[in-house]
Amino acid sequence: MRAVDLFLLLHAVAALKCNVGRRQALAGCFSGAVGLVAAPSRSRATGAADELYELVRTRRPSQWQDSERARIDALVSEVVAQNAPWPRTGLFGKWRLAYLQPGPMGEGVDRRIPFPEFGFNEQYQIFSSGRVTNVGEVLGPAVRVEVKGDLEELDSSVTRSPKRFRALIDDGALCAGSACAPLPISGEGLFDGVYLDERLRVGQNLNGGGARIVQVRVE
């Protein structure tokens, strides 16, 4: 079967070099399970991060028009340029993919997995202490792919963005409800956390072409 884009991630664990059976594939990361629900908006000082959050918090990557992208890309660049402080435990939780900014040469996140991608699907990442789970819906929340692995902070002395991480993927599954069939996926990927606050996360793929993802916290 011809590999087609399904994975993202990356976020946060983007463009992973994966072994699927005997074939080498790159799996980026993606992350599913509730619909377009973001953490409630709250009153805060205005700024690039606040505007970016308000614009992306109820959107999927498939919903953006070309005419909207210039403003979003400008806001992403502005928040990344802040080199903001990195809250050490701020990554923990569940994040939904809202926007994908291609890399400098137009690259997206390489996520070649032999399942179709539909615009109504959600993609999530779930971070906990030392672990990451990437969830990508295949047919809405009823059918999904889950990819899990260890998450390593490369330099604990770095307290500002960009913050570099390594993901060591060791488990994959195709799930329908609570029933899951294993997928032989493993690999290693690098990504930078380039912005993080309690509602908004921006990550950058290092294994591929430098694509950035914008995620909003849902849990």
C-alpha positions in Angstrom: 0.0 0.0 0.0 1.4 3.5 -0.9 2.3 5.4 2.2 0.2 8.6 2.7 0.3 11.3 5.3 -1.4 10.6 8.5 1.1 11.3 11.3 1.8 14.6 12.8 3.6 15.8 15.2 4.8 16.6 15.7 5.1 18.2 17.6 5.8 17.4 19.0 7.9 13.9 18.2 8.0 14.8 14.5 9.4 13.0 11.6 10.6 9.9 13.4 12.6 7.3 11.6 10.4 4.2 12.1 10.7 0.6 11.3 7.4 -0.8 10.0 8.0 -4.5 9.5 11.1 -4.5 7.2 10.4 -1.2 5.7 11.9 2.1 6.9 9.3 4.9 7.4 9.3 8.2 9.0 6.6 8.8 11.5 6.0 12.3 12.8 3.7 12.8 15.5 0.1 13.6 15.8 -2.2 13.7 18.5 -7.2 12.5 19.3 -10.0 11.8 21.4 -12.1 14.8 22.0 -13.4 17.2 19.4 -12.7 20.9 18.9 -12.5 21.7 22.6 -9.7 23.9 24.0 -9.1 25.2 27.5 -11.5 28.0 28.2 -10.3 31.5 27.1 -9.3 33.7 30.0 -8.7 37.4 30.4 -5.0 38.2 30.1 -2.8 41.0 28.8 -2.9 41.2 25.0 0.1 40.1 23.0 1.1 37.8 20.2 0.6 34.6 22.2 -2.9 35.7 23.2 -3.9 36.6 19.7 -2.5 33.4 18.3 -4.3 31.4 20.9 -7.7 33.1 20.2 -7.3 32.5 16.5 -6.3 28.8 16.6 -8.0 27.4 19.6 -11.1 26.0 17.8 -9.5 25.2 14.5 -7.9 22.1 12.8 -5.0 22.2 10.4 -7.3 21.3 7.5 -9.6 24.3 8.1 -7.2 27.2 7.3 -7.5 29.2 4.1 -4.4 30.6 2.4 -5.6 34.1 3.1 -5.4 33.5 6.8 -2.0 31.9 7.0 0.1 35.1 6.7 -1.2 36.4 10.0 -0.9 33.1 11.8 2.7 32.6 10.5 3.6 36.2 11.6 2.3 35.5 15.1 4.1 32.2 15.3 7.4 33.9 14.4 6.7 36.6 16.9 6.2 34.2 19.9 9.1 32.1 18.9 11.4 35.1 18.7 10.6 35.8 22.4 12.8 33.0 23.6 10.3 32.8 26.4 11.0 31.0 29.7 10.4 27.3 29.6 8.1 26.1 32.5 9.6 22.8 33.5 6.4 20.9 34.1 4.3 23.0 31.8 4.4 20.4 29.0 2.5 17.8 31.0 -1.1 17.3 29.7 -3.0 16.7 26.5 -2.5 19.0 23.5 -4.5 19.2 20.3 -3.0 20.1 16.9 -4.4 23.4 15.6 -2.0 24.6 12.9 0.9 23.4 10.9 3.5 25.9 9.5 5.6 24.4 6.7 9.4 24.6 6.9 11.5 27.1 5.1 11.5 25.0 1.9 7.8 24.3 2.2 8.2 21.0 4.0 5.5 19.6 6.2 6.0 16.9 8.8 6.9 13.6 7.2 4.3 11.2 8.6 4.1 8.4 6.1 1.8 5.8 7.6 -0.5 3.6 5.4 -3.8 5.0 6.6 -5.9 7.8 5.0 -6.1 11.3 6.5 -9.4 13.1 6.6 -10.1 16.7 7.5 -12.4 15.9 10.3 -9.8 13.9 12.3 -8.1 15.3 15.3 -4.4 14.9 16.3 -3.1 15.0 19.9 -0.1 14.6 22.0 -0.1 13.6 25.7 2.9 14.4 27.7 3.7 13.0 31.2 6.9 12.6 33.1 9.4 10.9 30.7 6.7 9.7 28.3 4.8 10.9 25.2 1.8 9.5 23.5 0.8 10.6 20.0 -2.8 9.9 19.0 -4.1 10.4 15.5 -7.7 9.8 14.6 -8.3 7.6 11.5 -12.1 7.6 11.4 -12.9 10.2 14.0 -12.4 9.2 17.7 -13.7 5.7 17.2 -10.6 4.5 15.3 -7.2 5.9 16.0 -3.5 5.2 15.9 -1.5 5.5 19.1 2.3 5.8 19.2 4.2 5.9 22.5 7.7 6.4 23.7 10.2 7.7 26.2 10.8 11.5 26.2 14.2 12.8 27.1 15.1 16.4 27.9 18.5 16.9 26.4 19.8 19.7 28.6 18.2 20.3 31.9 20.2 23.5 32.4 18.3 25.2 29.6 15.5 27.3 31.1 14.3 29.3 28.1 13.0 28.4 24.6 14.1 26.7 22.4 14.1 23.5 24.6 15.3 20.4 22.9 13.9 16.9 23.4 14.5 13.4 22.1 11.7 10.9 21.7 12.4 7.2 21.6 9.3 5.5 20.2 8.8 1.9 21.4 5.1 1.1 20.9 2.4 1.6 18.4 -1.2 0.4 18.0 -4.3 0.7 15.8 -7.2 1.0 18.2 -11.0 0.9 17.9 -12.6 1.8 21.2 -10.7 -0.2 23.8 -9.5 -2.9 21.4 -6.0 -2.3 20.0 -3.9 -4.2 17.5 -0.1 -3.7 17.7 1.9 -1.9 15.0 5.6 -2.6 14.7 6.7 1.0 15.0 10.0 2.2 16.6 12.3 5.1 16.1 14.0 8.2 17.4 13.2 11.8 16.8 14.3 15.3 17.9 12.2 18.4 18.3 12.5 21.8 19.9 9.9 23.3 22.1 10.0 26.9 20.9 7.1 28.4 22.9 5.1 27.1 25.9 2.5 28.6 28.2 -0.5 27.2 30.1 -2.7 27.2 26.9 -0.4 27.3 23.9 2.5 25.3 22.6 4.7 25.7 19.5 7.1 23.0 18.5 9.6 22.6 15.7 10.6 19.4 13.8 14.3 18.9 13.6 14.5 15.6 11.8 12.7 16.8 8.7 12.4 20.3 7.1 11.9 22.5 10.1 8.1 22.6 10.1 6.4 24.1 13.2 3.2 22.9 14.9 0.8 25.0 17.0 -1.1 23.1 19.7 -3.7 24.1 22.3 -4.1 22.5 25.7 -7.3 20.5 26.1 -6.5 18.8 29.4 
